[in-house]
Every structure is written in structure tokens, then in C-alpha cells.
Amino acid sequence: MLFAFLENPTFNPDTMSSVLQLLLQGERLDTAQMAQVLGLPESEVDAELTRLKAEEILLGWRPVLNPERTQEGVVRAVIEVKISPERDGGFDRLASRIAGFDAVESCYLMSGAYDLLVFAVGNDLREVATFVSERLASVEGVLSTATHFMLRAYKEQGHLLLSPIDGEDKPAVSP
């Protein structure tokens, strides 16, 4: 489905690439601003955005926030989940069920020691722990979980979160 747009005779790969790149690189611009930056007619940018949404390539807008400055009282956890694949559904049906919980921000099928990587949020440690123990771990097909609470974010979606003031009293260390 993702590449079905290539068969569209009105598809212009240069427009799609530039519109997506512009969206992924920076702030949300309106269509007039995007058209000006890209040197395209506004109607072409608007049509491309409409197509990207209709074909579920562009699913939404998400700002990058510094959690230490904006989300006081929010606890984030990374949960490794081992599951038993179903006979005809593999991992998909169970992963979809887990992804449907309100506490789950993201859910990924992984290779390695565990099957799913789940990012969950709650108002406090107890809320996340309760979600894991009472909701997630009790789902039929979940074999085990390992929960890791996120203590501090240093980089989010390509953006460094430490300001120069944050690191002033610490000795310089090469990356």
C-alpha cells in the first residue's frame, strides 16, 4: 500500500520527496509557506498533502518536546515483552491488542531476546507498574515483561535536550 502511489499517473516523486523532507526537517508550515520554500504552486503542495493523508503515509503531526520542561508528573517506561505467536496470526494480532492500550505510546516488533518493544506512559511509577502487572502481563500470550523506567532524556528525535547551562559544572568529556 505504501508504494501504491507510484502507479498514480499524476504522481511526481520530486514533489513527494521535497514535501516529506520539509515536513520531517522542521516546524509545521502551512501550505502557502511550504509552497514558497519549495518553489511550487500552493495547489500542488495541498494536493500532495491530501494524497499523503489519504494513503496513510502522513498520519499526523508531532512536536518534539523536552520532557523535563513540559511534562512534569509524566513517567515513561520502556517495556520488553516476550509473547507467544498465534497459529494463524503470528505476532500481529497480539501486538495490535497490546498497542491498543491507552498507556502505550508506541509498540514495535523486534528481533532478539524479546518480541515487542513497548513505550508506555503514566502519571506516576505506580500507574505504569499497575498497567504492566494487571493489564499487559495478564494478556493471554504474554510470556514475560521487563520494565525499564526512563529517568532522563538526552536526545529526542534528533534534538539534543541539554542546554549549555545543564552541563556547565561537569567536566568536558569527548563523545
C-alpha positions as CSV (number, residue, x, y, z in Angstrom):
1,M,0.0,0.0,0.0
2,L,2.9,2.4,0.8
3,F,4.1,2.3,-2.8
4,A,0.7,2.2,-4.5
5,F,1.1,5.9,-5.2
6,L,3.9,5.2,-7.7
7,E,1.3,3.8,-10.1
8,N,-0.6,7.0,-10.0
9,P,-0.1,8.9,-13.3
10,T,-0.2,12.3,-11.6
11,F,2.4,11.3,-9.0
12,N,5.5,13.5,-9.0
13,P,8.3,11.8,-7.0
14,D,10.2,15.1,-6.7
15,T,7.2,16.8,-5.1
16,M,6.6,14.0,-2.6
17,S,10.3,13.9,-1.6
18,S,10.6,17.6,-1.1
19,V,7.3,17.9,0.8
20,L,8.1,15.0,3.1
21,Q,11.6,16.2,3.7
22,L,10.3,19.7,4.5
23,L,7.8,18.2,7.0
24,L,10.3,15.9,8.6
25,Q,13.1,18.6,8.9
26,G,11.3,21.3,10.8
27,E,8.3,23.0,12.2
28,R,4.8,22.7,10.8
29,L,4.3,25.1,8.0
30,D,1.1,25.9,6.3
31,T,0.7,25.1,2.6
32,A,1.5,28.6,1.4
33,Q,4.8,28.6,3.4
34,M,5.7,25.2,2.1
35,A,4.9,26.2,-1.5
36,Q,7.1,29.3,-1.1
37,V,10.1,27.3,0.4
38,L,9.8,24.6,-2.3
39,G,9.1,26.9,-5.2
40,L,5.9,25.1,-6.1
41,P,2.3,26.2,-6.6
42,E,0.3,26.1,-3.3
43,S,-2.3,23.9,-5.0
44,E,0.3,21.2,-5.8
45,V,1.6,21.2,-2.2
46,D,-2.0,21.0,-0.9
47,A,-2.8,18.1,-3.3
48,E,0.3,16.3,-2.2
49,L,-0.6,16.7,1.5
50,T,-4.1,15.5,0.8
51,R,-2.7,12.4,-1.1
52,L,-0.2,11.6,1.7
53,K,-3.0,11.7,4.3
54,A,-5.4,9.7,2.1
55,E,-2.9,7.0,1.5
56,E,-2.0,6.9,5.2
57,I,1.7,7.9,4.6
58,L,1.3,11.0,6.7
59,L,-0.5,10.1,9.9
60,G,-0.2,13.2,12.0
61,W,1.9,16.0,13.4
62,R,4.0,15.6,16.5
63,P,6.1,18.3,18.0
64,V,9.4,17.5,19.8
65,L,9.1,18.4,23.4
66,N,11.7,18.5,26.2
67,P,10.1,16.2,28.8
68,E,11.9,17.8,31.7
69,R,10.5,21.2,30.9
70,T,7.0,20.4,29.7
71,Q,5.7,17.1,31.1
72,E,6.0,17.3,34.9
73,G,4.4,14.3,36.5
74,V,4.6,12.1,33.4
75,V,6.5,8.8,33.8
76,R,7.8,7.0,30.7
77,A,8.8,3.3,30.6
78,V,10.3,1.0,28.0
79,I,8.9,-2.5,28.3
80,E,10.4,-5.6,26.7
81,V,7.7,-8.1,26.1
82,K,8.1,-11.8,25.2
83,I,5.0,-13.2,23.5
84,S,3.9,-16.5,22.1
85,P,2.9,-16.1,18.4
86,E,-0.5,-17.3,17.4
87,R,-1.0,-20.1,14.9
88,D,-2.7,-18.1,12.1
89,G,-2.0,-14.5,13.3
90,G,1.7,-14.7,14.2
91,F,2.7,-11.7,16.3
92,D,0.3,-9.2,14.7
93,R,-2.9,-9.9,16.5
94,L,-1.4,-9.9,19.9
95,A,0.8,-6.8,19.1
96,S,-2.2,-4.9,17.9
97,R,-4.1,-5.7,21.1
98,I,-1.2,-4.5,23.2
99,A,-0.7,-1.4,21.1
100,G,-4.4,-0.6,21.7
101,F,-3.9,0.1,25.4
102,D,-4.2,3.8,26.2
103,A,-0.9,3.7,28.2
104,V,1.0,2.5,25.2
105,E,2.6,5.3,23.1
106,S,4.5,3.1,20.7
107,C,4.8,-0.7,20.1
108,Y,7.4,-2.4,17.8
109,L,8.1,-6.0,16.8
110,M,11.8,-6.7,17.4
111,S,14.4,-9.3,16.8
112,G,16.5,-10.6,19.6
113,A,15.8,-11.6,23.2
114,Y,12.3,-10.2,23.3
115,D,9.5,-9.8,20.7
116,L,7.9,-6.4,21.4
117,L,9.3,-3.1,22.5
118,V,6.6,-1.1,24.1
119,F,6.8,2.6,25.2
120,A,4.3,3.4,27.9
121,V,3.4,6.5,29.9
122,G,1.6,7.1,33.1
123,N,1.1,9.8,35.8
124,D,3.4,8.1,38.2
125,L,5.5,4.9,38.7
126,R,2.6,3.1,40.4
127,E,0.3,3.8,37.4
128,V,2.8,2.3,34.9
129,A,3.6,-0.6,37.2
130,T,-0.1,-1.3,37.6
131,F,-0.6,-1.2,33.8
132,V,2.3,-3.7,33.4
133,S,1.3,-6.1,36.1
134,E,-2.5,-6.0,35.8
135,R,-3.2,-5.3,32.1
136,L,-0.1,-6.1,30.0
137,A,1.2,-9.2,31.8
138,S,-2.3,-10.7,32.1
139,V,-2.9,-10.7,28.3
140,E,-3.1,-14.2,27.1
141,G,0.1,-15.0,25.0
142,V,2.3,-12.6,27.0
143,L,5.1,-14.8,28.4
144,S,7.2,-12.2,30.3
145,T,7.9,-8.5,30.6
146,A,10.9,-6.4,31.6
147,T,10.1,-2.8,32.5
148,H,12.7,0.0,32.4
149,F,11.7,3.4,33.6
150,M,13.2,6.3,31.7
151,L,15.0,8.6,34.1
152,R,16.2,11.4,31.8
153,A,16.1,12.2,28.1
154,Y,19.2,13.5,26.5
155,K,18.1,13.4,22.8
156,E,14.7,13.2,21.3
157,Q,14.0,12.6,17.6
158,G,17.4,14.1,16.7
159,H,17.2,17.1,19.1
160,L,19.7,17.4,21.9
161,L,17.8,18.3,25.1
162,L,20.6,19.5,27.3
163,S,21.2,23.2,27.3
164,P,24.7,24.7,27.9
165,I,23.6,25.6,31.4
166,D,22.8,21.9,32.2
167,G,26.4,20.9,31.6
168,E,28.4,23.8,33.0
169,D,29.5,22.2,36.2
170,K,30.5,18.9,34.6
171,P,34.0,18.2,33.2
172,A,34.4,18.1,29.5
173,V,34.3,14.6,28.0
174,S,34.7,13.7,24.4
175,P,31.8,11.8,22.8
